[in-house]
Amino acid sequence: MDKKELRKRYEELDGMGKALLLEKLAFCKFADHYDFENYFRAGELKDSELLCLASFLYHHECFLMLMDIMNQYKERFIFADTSLLREFEPDETFMERMARLDILPGV
C-alpha cells in the first residue's frame, strides 16, 4: 500500500475509524518488534508484559487500542485488595451514598 492508497482509505473512514487508523499507523511506526508482537499475543503475556504493552500504548497516545486491550483483559488489570475492607467502618453518609449508587439497594 502506498501513500495515495493510504490517504484514500483514511478519507473513506468515519471519525472513529480515522482515529483508530492513525493509532495503528503510530503503533506500526514506533513499536519495536517485541511490543508489536506482544499486541497480537496479549492473552498469553505475563502481567508485567501486559502492563508494559499498556504503558507503550498510553505513552504513544494509542488510546483506542489501549481501551480495547484493557476491555478484553480487564480482569488482569484489576487487583483486588480485600485488606482495605478489614478495618473499614461505614458511617451513615457512606451507607446513604452506597444506596444511591445502587450498590446496596434498600439500605
Contacts in CASP RR format, 6 or more apart in sequence:
PFRMAT RR
TARGET T0000
AUTHOR 0000-0000-0000
METHOD contacts of the structure
MODEL  1
MDKKELRKRYEELDGMGKALLLEKLAFCKFADHYDFENYFRAGELKDSEL
LCLASFLYHHECFLMLMDIMNQYKERFIFADTSLLREFEPDETFMERMAR
LDILPGV
1 9 0 8 1.000
9 21 0 8 1.000
10 18 0 8 1.000
10 21 0 8 1.000
13 21 0 8 1.000
16 64 0 8 1.000
19 64 0 8 1.000
20 64 0 8 1.000
20 65 0 8 1.000
23 61 0 8 1.000
23 62 0 8 1.000
23 63 0 8 1.000
23 64 0 8 1.000
23 65 0 8 1.000
24 62 0 8 1.000
24 65 0 8 1.000
26 60 0 8 1.000
26 61 0 8 1.000
26 62 0 8 1.000
27 36 0 8 1.000
27 39 0 8 1.000
27 57 0 8 1.000
27 60 0 8 1.000
27 62 0 8 1.000
27 65 0 8 1.000
28 36 0 8 1.000
30 60 0 8 1.000
31 39 0 8 1.000
31 56 0 8 1.000
31 60 0 8 1.000
35 52 0 8 1.000
35 53 0 8 1.000
35 56 0 8 1.000
38 45 0 8 1.000
38 49 0 8 1.000
38 50 0 8 1.000
38 52 0 8 1.000
38 53 0 8 1.000
39 53 0 8 1.000
39 65 0 8 1.000
39 69 0 8 1.000
42 50 0 8 1.000
42 53 0 8 1.000
42 69 0 8 1.000
42 72 0 8 1.000
42 73 0 8 1.000
43 50 0 8 1.000
43 72 0 8 1.000
43 73 0 8 1.000
45 53 0 8 1.000
47 76 0 8 1.000
50 69 0 8 1.000
50 73 0 8 1.000
50 76 0 8 1.000
50 77 0 8 1.000
53 69 0 8 1.000
54 66 0 8 1.000
54 69 0 8 1.000
54 70 0 8 1.000
54 77 0 8 1.000
56 62 0 8 1.000
57 63 0 8 1.000
57 65 0 8 1.000
57 66 0 8 1.000
57 69 0 8 1.000
58 66 0 8 1.000
70 77 0 8 1.000
90 98 0 8 1.000
95 104 0 8 1.000
95 107 0 8 1.000
96 107 0 8 1.000
98 104 0 8 1.000
98 107 0 8 1.000
99 105 0 8 1.000
99 106 0 8 1.000
99 107 0 8 1.000
END
